[in-house]
Amino acid sequence: MNPLVLLLSLFLYLGLLFLVALLGEGRGRSLAQSPWAYTLSLAVYATAWTFMGSVGWAATEGASFLSIYLGPTLVLLLWPFLQERLLSLARAHRLTSWADFLYLRFGHGLLGPLAAGFLVVGLLPYLALQLKAIAQAFLFLRGEEEPLTDIALPTALLLALFAILFGTRRLDPSERHQGLVLAVAFESLVKLLALLLVGGVVLWQLGSPFPKLQNRPELLSLLLPPEGLAGYLEWASLVLLSGLAFLFLPRQFHVSVVENTDPQHLRLAAWAFPLYLLLINLPVLPLALFGRLLLPEGNPDLYVLALPLELGNAPLALLAFLGGVSAATAMVVVESLALSILISNHLLSPLLLRFRALGSLLLWRRISILTVMLLAYLYFRLAGEAYALVAMGLISFVAVAQLAPAALLGLFWKGTTPQGALAGLLGGILLWAYTLFLPALARSGWLPSFFLEGPHPLLRPEGLWGIRGLDPVTHGFLASLTLNLALTLGVSLFTRRKALQEERTGEVEELAALLRRVLGPEAEESFRHQARALPGREAAGLAETLLAGSVGPATAKLLLLSVTRAVPPEALREEVEEAARESRELRAYAQALEEARRELAEAYERLKALDQAKDELLAAVSHELKTPLTAVRALAEILEANPDLSEEERGRFVSLLAKETVRLSRLVEEILAYTRLQAGVPLARSPTDLRALAVEALALVEPLARERGITMESHLAEVQTLTDRDRVLQVLLNLLHNALRHARSRVRLELLANQEALFRVSDDGPGVPPQARTLVFEPFQSFSGGTGLGLFLARRLVESLGGRIWLEEGEGATFAFTLPLEVEHEDSGGGR
C-alpha cells in the first residue's frame, strides 16, 4: 500500500480526533457528559492489545485470551459496592489517582512518590506496546520487512501534543476534560466498528472456520480448555490479573472516577461495558483461526491487517489500520495524562515548592507528558521488538496489580498500617522487577543472558524455588502479589497504627490568600463561598482538599503549614475555641462599629443636604409666592385706579387675576402637601373608583389644556380599590400639570388593571434630558421653573400608597405609577 496514503490517513484521523475533542469542549459538552459517553470512555481499556494482540494471542494460545476480559466483567459486579465508595472519597478529597488515596489513607510520605514512580516505570511497556502496534501495522501495510522504523516517534509526539492541549489547560487535574472524554468515546466506537466490520467481511467471504479445522487437528487445541494444574492456574491468574488491572490502571481511574460527572452513570456502565467487551471479542477467534489456516507463516499480531489484504480488500485493511490506531491513541493519550498528574503531584510538586517554583507546575506537567511518551518510545526501541504485544502488556498489568493489597486492604480493613502498606509495595515492586522487567531487558540483549539463569537454581527469575511449567507472566504475577500481600498483612499485624495526623486550623482570610497565590482568584472565590460559615478546622480541611487536587496531597500539607496552626489537645481545645470565638466577636463588633460610623456619617451628610435643601426651598417658595402676589397686587391696583375701564379690558384683567390666584393656590397646596408628608400624616383609605377619579382630574385640568391648545386623550379601564382618594388625585394633578407644561399638542392619560392598577401620563414634548433622568424625582430639582416639588411629591405619595412610580423610555415624557388593588369585598370593578 502506498505509504503516502497511509500517512495521509493517519494524520487525517488524528485531525478528526482533534475536531471531536474541540466539539466536546464546546457545543458537544452535553454529549460528553452523557452516560453513554462515560461508558464508551471506559473502553479505553481495550487497546491495540485488544485490537491486534488478542487475535495473535488466540492464534497461539486459543481461548485463554478471554481471561483478560472476564476479569473486568467480574469486577463490574462489585461496582455498586466498590466504585460508589471510591467516587464519594474522590469527590470529598479531590483524588486524582490511587497514589492520592494511599497518601490520604496512610499519610506516609513515601507511599505516594513510590507508587507514582513505580507506575511510570511499570507502564512504559504498555505504552511502548501501543507505539509498536502502530509502527508494526504501518510497516506491514507498506510491505516492508526491515526493523521497525521511526513512524512511532512522530505519532508519539502528536499524541503528546493532543494530551497537552486537551488535558492540561488548567492546573486542577480533578476538573473534567469533556473534549478528551468525547474523543475517547469516539475512538471506542471506531475500533469496535472496525473490528466487527473486518470480522464480518472475512466471515462473509470465507464462511465459518470451524468446519475447516477437521483437516488441521493441531488447531483443535485452540478450542479446548486449559490442561493440567498449570493451565487452570494460568487461566485463573489472568482473570484475577485483568480484574486488578481494570481497577488500578491510572487511565481507568481517570476515566471512571476523575471524569465521572454523575454517579448514576455507573448503572449503565455495569452492563453496557461488558456488552462492549463481548462484541469486540466476537471476531477474535474466527480471525485467529483463519490466520492460522491461510497465513501459517505470518505474524499472528498482524492477522487483522493481513486477512483483508489476503482477500484483496485494501480499503478494509486501511480501515483495520485506523481501528488499531484508534485503540492505541486513546490509551496513550489518557495514560500519559494520568501519569503526568502522578509525576507532578507526587514527584515534582515537593521539589518545586522547595525551590519556590510552584507557579511553573502546569508547565512541568506538560513536560511530563512529553517525557513519558519519549520514555515509552525509548523502551519500544530497546526492548519492544523482542516481545509480542500481549507479553508487553501483561508485564505492565502485573506492575499495576502491586497497588491492590495496600489499596483494597486500606479501603476495607482499618487494621492496615502505613508500615505494612509500604513493606508490601516495596516487596512487590522488587519481585516484579526481578521476575519480569529485568528478564525482558535480558531477552532484548540489554542485560547479560546469564541473568535469566539467576545466581542459584532456586532463584531463577522465571522459576523461583525451582517451580517449572508456569508461564513467566503467571509466575511473576503470583510470586510478586503473594509476597506483597503477605508483607502487607504480616507487617500490619505486628505494627501499631500510626497516631492520627495532627489536625490544623486557620483563618479563612489567610487560607483564601494562600489559594489565590497558588491556584488563582477563581479558587479563592470558590473557597470563600464554601468556607463562609465553617469553623477553622473545617476551613483548613477544605483548603487542603482544593490544594491537593492541583498540587498533590503532600505539597498541599506543606503549603498549609505556613498559614495554619495545630489544633490544641482536647483539654485545652475548649478554652482555645472560646478565645477564638471571642476574637471573632470582637472583630464583628469592630466591623459593626465601623458600619455604624459610616451610617452616621452618611446620615450627617443627608441632614446637611436636607438643611441646604430647606434653605433653597424657603428661597424658592419666597420667590414663587412673590411673583403671583406681586401680579395680584398690580392687577388689583389697576382695577382700583381705573374704574372707567371698558368691560373688555376689565374682563381681561380679572382673568389674569384669577390665573395668578390659581397659580398661588397650587403653590400653597404643594407646600402644604410637602409638610404633611414630612409630618407623617396617616392615610385616609376608602373604597375608590379610580376611573371616576381620573375623569375628575381630567376635568380639573381641562381649562388649562384648552387655554394652551393641548388635546387631552384618555383610555380608562373600570378599576376600584381601597386607597386614599385625595392623595391619588394629587398625584394625577401633579403629573397632568407637569405634562401640560411641556406638551406641544397632546397629553394622554391611561388607566389599566392587571394584578395592580397602572396609570400612565404621557406628552409629546421634548422629554427629560438624559443627565436629568436620575434626578427627576428628587426634591427641589426644577428643570423648567417652579419649586421642584411636584414630581418629588408624586413619588412620595405613590410610595406611601404602596405603589411605584417611574419615568419610561421613549419620545416625549411618559410617567407611570402603580397602586395595589385592595377591596373590602368582591366587586366587578377590579381588585382582589
Residue pairs with C-beta under 8 A, 6 or more apart in sequence:
1 141
1 142
1 143
1 314
1 317
1 318
3 138
3 142
5 318
6 138
6 141
6 142
6 318
6 321
9 318
9 321
9 322
10 138
10 155
10 322
10 325
11 158
13 322
13 325
13 326
14 158
14 159
14 162
14 329
17 162
17 183
17 186
17 187
17 329
18 162
18 165
20 28
20 179
20 182
20 183
20 186
21 162
21 165
21 166
21 179
21 180
21 182
21 183
22 179
23 31
23 179
23 182
24 31
24 32
24 178
24 179
24 180
24 181
24 182
24 183
25 166
25 178
25 179
28 178
28 182
29 178
31 37
31 182
32 178
32 179
32 181
32 182
32 185
33 176
33 178
33 261
33 262
35 262
35 264
35 265
35 267
35 268
35 269
36 185
36 268
36 272
37 181
37 182
37 185
38 181
38 185
38 255
38 259
38 260
38 261
38 262
38 265
38 268
38 269
39 265
39 268
39 269
39 272
39 273
39 276
40 184
40 185
40 186
40 188
40 189
40 276
41 181
41 184
41 185
41 188
41 255
41 259
42 252
42 255
42 256
42 269
42 273
43 184
43 185
43 188
43 191
43 192
43 273
43 276
43 277
43 280
44 184
44 188
44 251
44 252
44 255
44 330
44 331
44 334
45 72
45 246
45 249
45 252
46 188
46 191
46 276
46 277
46 280
46 327
47 126
47 129
47 130
47 327
47 328
47 330
47 331
47 393
48 129
48 130
48 133
48 134
48 324
48 327
48 328
48 331
48 389
49 68
49 129
49 133
49 389
49 390
49 393
50 191
50 280
50 281
50 327
51 133
51 191
51 194
51 195
51 304
51 323
51 324
51 327
51 328
52 133
52 136
52 137
52 301
52 302
52 304
52 305
52 324
52 327
52 389
53 129
53 133
53 301
53 388
53 389
53 390
53 393
54 65
54 68
54 281
54 284
54 390
55 284
55 287
55 288
55 291
55 300
55 301
55 303
55 304
56 288
56 299
56 300
56 301
56 302
56 303
56 388
56 389
56 390
57 64
57 65
57 300
57 388
57 390
58 65
58 222
58 284
58 285
58 287
58 288
59 222
59 288
59 289
59 291
59 292
59 300
59 303
60 300
61 222
62 221
62 222
62 223
62 224
63 222
63 223
63 225
63 285
64 226
64 234
64 235
64 238
65 281
65 284
65 390
66 281
67 235
67 238
67 239
67 242
68 238
68 242
69 242
69 277
69 278
69 281
70 239
70 242
71 238
71 239
71 240
71 241
71 242
71 243
71 244
71 245
71 246
72 242
72 243
72 246
72 273
72 274
72 277
73 274
73 277
74 239
74 243
75 82
75 243
75 246
75 247
76 269
76 270
76 271
76 273
76 274
77 270
79 266
79 269
79 270
80 266
80 270
82 247
82 411
83 256
83 257
83 266
84 263
84 266
85 411
86 101
86 257
86 411
87 257
87 260
87 263
87 266
89 95
89 101
89 104
90 174
90 257
90 258
92 545
93 100
93 104
93 545
93 548
94 174
94 545
94 546
94 548
94 549
95 101
95 104
95 174
95 257
95 258
95 549
96 173
96 174
96 254
96 258
96 341
96 345
96 549
97 116
97 250
97 253
97 254
97 338
97 341
97 342
97 345
98 115
98 248
98 250
98 253
98 403
98 407
99 111
99 112
99 115
99 116
99 119
99 342
99 345
99 346
100 112
100 345
100 548
100 552
100 553
101 407
101 410
101 411
102 108
102 111
102 112
102 115
102 403
102 406
102 407
102 410
102 421
103 111
103 112
103 346
103 553
103 554
104 553
105 410
105 411
105 416
105 421
106 406
106 410
106 416
106 417
106 418
106 421
106 422
106 498
107 418
107 498
107 501
108 418
108 419
108 421
108 422
108 498
109 554
110 422
111 406
111 418
111 421
111 422
111 425
112 345
112 346
112 552
112 553
112 554
113 346
113 347
113 350
113 554
114 422
114 425
114 426
114 429
115 342
115 346
115 403
115 425
116 342
116 343
116 345
116 346
116 347
117 346
117 347
118 399
118 402
118 425
118 429
119 250
119 339
119 342
119 399
119 400
119 403
120 339
120 342
120 343
120 372
120 375
121 399
121 437
122 395
122 396
122 399
122 400
122 402
122 432
122 437
123 249
123 250
123 335
123 339
123 396
123 399
123 400
124 375
124 376
124 379
124 396
125 379
125 383
125 384
125 387
125 392
125 393
125 395
125 396
125 437
125 440
126 331
126 335
126 392
126 393
126 395
126 396
126 397
127 331
127 332
127 335
127 336
127 372
127 373
127 376
127 379
128 376
128 377
128 379
128 380
128 383
128 384
128 392
129 384
129 389
129 392
129 393
129 396
130 327
130 328
130 329
130 331
130 332
130 376
131 152
131 155
131 156
131 328
131 332
131 376
131 377
131 380
131 384
132 148
132 152
132 380
132 384
132 385
132 389
132 392
133 301
133 324
133 327
133 328
133 389
134 151
134 152
134 155
134 324
134 325
134 328
135 148
135 149
135 150
135 151
135 152
135 155
135 380
136 148
136 299
136 301
136 302
137 302
137 305
137 321
137 324
137 325
138 151
138 321
139 146
139 148
139 149
139 151
140 299
140 302
140 305
140 306
141 305
141 309
141 317
141 318
141 321
147 385
148 380
148 384
148 385
152 377
152 380
153 377
155 329
156 332
156 373
156 374
156 376
156 377
157 370
157 373
159 329
159 332
159 333
159 336
159 373
160 336
160 369
160 370
160 373
162 183
162 329
162 333
163 332
163 333
163 334
163 336
163 337
163 340
163 369
164 366
164 369
164 370
166 177
166 179
166 180
166 183
166 333
167 173
167 177
167 180
167 333
167 337
167 340
167 369
168 337
168 340
168 362
168 365
168 366
168 369
170 362
171 361
171 362
171 365
171 519
171 520
171 550
171 551
172 519
172 523
172 549
172 550
173 258
173 341
173 345
173 365
173 549
173 550
174 258
174 549
174 550
176 258
176 259
176 261
177 259
180 259
180 333
180 334
180 337
181 255
181 259
183 330
183 333
184 255
184 330
184 333
184 334
187 326
187 327
187 329
187 330
188 276
188 330
190 322
190 323
190 326
191 280
191 323
191 324
191 326
191 327
191 330
192 276
192 279
192 280
193 323
194 319
194 320
194 322
194 323
194 324
194 326
195 280
195 283
195 304
195 320
195 323
196 279
196 280
196 282
196 283
197 316
197 319
198 283
198 287
198 304
198 307
198 308
198 316
198 319
198 320
198 323
199 282
199 283
199 284
199 286
199 287
200 283
201 308
201 311
201 313
201 316
202 283
202 286
202 287
202 290
202 307
202 308
202 311
203 283
203 286
205 311
206 290
206 311
208 286
209 286
209 289
209 290
209 293
210 223
210 289
212 289
212 293
213 219
213 220
213 223
213 289
216 292
216 293
219 289
219 292
219 293
222 285
222 288
222 289
222 292
225 231
226 232
226 234
226 235
230 469
230 470
233 470
233 474
233 478
234 470
234 471
234 474
237 474
237 477
237 478
238 474
241 394
241 397
241 398
241 401
241 473
241 477
242 397
244 397
244 400
244 401
244 404
245 252
245 397
245 400
245 401
246 252
247 404
248 400
248 401
248 403
248 404
248 407
249 335
249 400
250 335
250 338
250 339
250 342
250 400
251 331
251 334
251 335
251 337
251 338
253 338
254 334
254 337
254 338
254 341
255 334
256 269
260 266
287 303
287 304
287 307
288 300
288 303
290 303
290 307
291 298
291 300
291 303
291 306
291 307
292 300
294 307
294 310
295 303
295 306
295 307
295 310
298 306
299 306
300 388
301 388
301 389
304 320
304 323
304 324
305 317
305 320
305 321
305 324
308 314
308 316
308 317
308 320
309 317
332 373
332 376
336 369
336 372
336 373
336 376
337 369
339 368
339 369
339 372
340 365
340 366
340 368
340 369
340 372
341 365
343 365
343 368
343 371
343 372
344 361
344 364
344 365
344 368
344 551
344 552
345 551
345 552
345 553
345 555
346 552
346 554
348 361
348 364
348 365
348 368
349 358
349 361
349 551
349 552
349 554
349 555
350 552
350 554
350 555
350 558
352 358
352 360
352 361
352 364
353 551
353 555
353 558
353 559
358 518
358 551
358 555
361 550
361 551
382 441
382 444
382 446
383 440
383 441
383 443
383 444
383 446
384 392
385 444
386 440
386 443
386 444
386 445
387 440
387 443
387 444
391 473
392 440
394 473
395 436
395 437
395 440
395 473
395 476
397 477
398 432
398 436
398 473
398 476
398 477
398 480
398 481
399 432
399 436
399 437
401 477
401 480
401 481
402 425
402 428
402 429
402 432
402 480
402 481
402 484
403 425
404 481
404 484
405 421
405 424
405 425
405 428
405 481
405 484
405 485
405 488
405 489
406 416
406 420
406 421
406 424
406 425
406 488
409 416
409 421
409 488
409 489
409 492
410 416
410 421
414 497
415 492
415 493
415 497
416 488
416 492
417 491
417 492
417 495
417 496
417 497
417 498
418 498
419 491
419 492
419 495
420 487
420 488
420 489
420 490
420 491
420 492
420 493
420 495
421 488
421 492
423 487
423 488
423 491
424 483
424 484
424 485
424 486
424 487
424 488
424 489
424 491
425 484
425 488
426 487
427 480
427 483
427 484
427 487
428 480
428 481
428 483
428 484
428 487
431 476
431 479
431 480
431 483
431 484
432 476
432 480
434 461
435 461
435 462
435 464
435 472
435 475
435 476
435 479
435 480
436 472
436 473
436 476
436 480
438 447
438 451
438 461
439 451
439 452
439 461
439 462
439 472
441 447
442 448
442 449
442 451
442 452
443 452
451 461
452 460
452 461
452 462
453 460
454 460
454 461
457 466
458 464
458 465
458 466
460 466
462 472
462 475
462 476
463 470
463 475
464 475
464 479
467 475
470 478
502 566
502 567
503 537
503 566
503 567
504 537
504 540
504 544
504 560
504 561
504 564
504 565
504 566
504 567
505 535
505 536
505 537
505 539
505 540
505 564
505 565
505 566
505 567
506 536
506 539
506 540
506 543
506 560
506 563
506 564
506 565
507 536
507 539
507 563
508 528
508 531
508 532
508 534
508 539
510 563
511 527
511 531
511 539
511 540
511 543
511 560
511 563
511 564
512 524
512 527
512 528
512 531
513 524
513 563
514 543
514 547
514 559
514 560
514 562
514 563
515 523
515 524
515 527
515 543
515 546
515 547
516 523
516 524
518 547
518 550
518 551
518 559
519 546
519 547
519 550
523 546
523 550
526 546
527 542
527 543
527 546
530 542
531 538
531 539
531 542
531 543
534 542
536 580
537 567
540 560
540 564
543 560
544 553
544 556
544 557
544 560
545 556
547 555
547 556
547 559
547 560
548 556
551 559
567 573
568 576
613 779
613 780
616 780
617 779
617 780
617 787
617 789
620 780
620 782
620 787
620 788
621 667
621 671
621 787
624 667
624 786
624 787
625 664
625 667
628 660
628 661
628 663
628 664
628 667
629 664
631 656
631 657
631 660
632 657
632 660
632 661
632 664
635 653
635 656
635 657
635 660
636 657
638 653
639 645
639 650
639 653
639 654
639 657
645 653
666 737
667 787
669 730
670 734
670 787
670 789
670 790
670 793
671 787
671 789
673 730
673 789
673 793
673 797
674 779
674 789
674 792
674 793
677 793
677 796
677 797
677 800
683 723
683 724
683 727
683 800
683 801
684 724
684 725
684 726
685 722
685 723
685 724
686 722
686 723
686 724
686 725
687 720
687 721
687 722
687 823
687 824
688 720
688 721
688 722
688 723
688 725
688 728
689 719
689 720
689 829
690 719
690 720
690 721
690 728
690 751
690 757
690 819
691 716
691 717
691 718
691 719
691 751
693 725
693 728
693 729
693 732
694 714
694 716
694 732
694 749
694 751
694 759
695 714
695 716
696 729
697 729
697 732
697 733
697 736
697 749
698 712
698 714
698 736
698 749
700 733
701 712
701 733
701 736
701 737
701 740
702 712
704 737
704 740
705 711
705 712
705 740
705 747
708 740
708 743
709 745
710 740
710 743
710 745
710 746
710 747
711 745
711 746
711 747
712 747
712 748
712 749
713 746
713 747
713 748
713 749
714 748
714 749
714 750
715 748
715 749
715 750
715 751
716 749
716 750
716 751
717 751
717 752
717 753
717 830
718 753
718 828
718 829
718 830
719 751
719 753
719 757
719 821
719 829
719 830
719 831
720 823
720 827
720 829
720 830
720 831
721 757
721 819
721 820
721 821
721 822
721 823
721 830
721 831
722 822
722 823
722 824
722 831
723 801
723 819
723 822
724 800
724 801
727 797
727 800
727 801
728 797
728 801
728 819
730 793
730 794
730 797
731 759
731 793
731 794
731 797
731 798
731 805
731 817
732 749
732 759
732 761
734 790
734 791
734 793
734 794
735 759
735 761
735 791
735 794
735 815
735 817
736 747
736 749
736 761
737 790
738 761
738 790
738 791
738 813
738 815
739 747
739 761
739 762
739 763
739 765
739 813
739 815
740 747
740 763
741 784
742 763
742 765
742 766
742 784
742 813
743 763
743 764
743 765
743 812
744 763
744 764
744 765
745 764
746 763
746 764
747 761
747 762
747 763
748 760
748 761
748 762
748 763
749 759
749 760
749 761
750 758
750 759
750 760
750 761
750 762
751 757
751 758
751 759
752 758
752 760
753 821
753 830
755 821
755 832
756 803
756 818
756 819
756 820
756 821
757 818
757 819
757 820
757 821
757 830
758 816
758 817
758 818
759 816
759 817
759 818
759 819
760 808
760 814
760 815
760 816
761 814
761 815
761 816
762 812
762 813
762 814
762 815
763 812
763 813
763 814
764 811
764 812
765 812
765 813
766 812
767 811
767 812
767 813
768 776
768 783
768 807
768 813
769 783
772 781
772 783
773 807
775 781
776 783
776 791
776 807
777 791
777 792
777 794
777 795
777 805
777 807
778 792
779 788
779 789
779 792
780 787
780 788
780 789
780 792
781 788
781 791
781 792
782 788
791 815
794 805
794 815
794 817
795 805
798 804
798 805
798 817
798 818
798 819
799 805
801 819
801 820
802 819
802 820
803 817
803 818
803 819
803 820
804 817
804 818
805 815
805 816
805 817
805 818
806 815
806 816
806 817
807 813
807 814
807 815
808 814
808 815
808 816
821 830
821 831
821 832
822 831
823 830
823 831
823 832
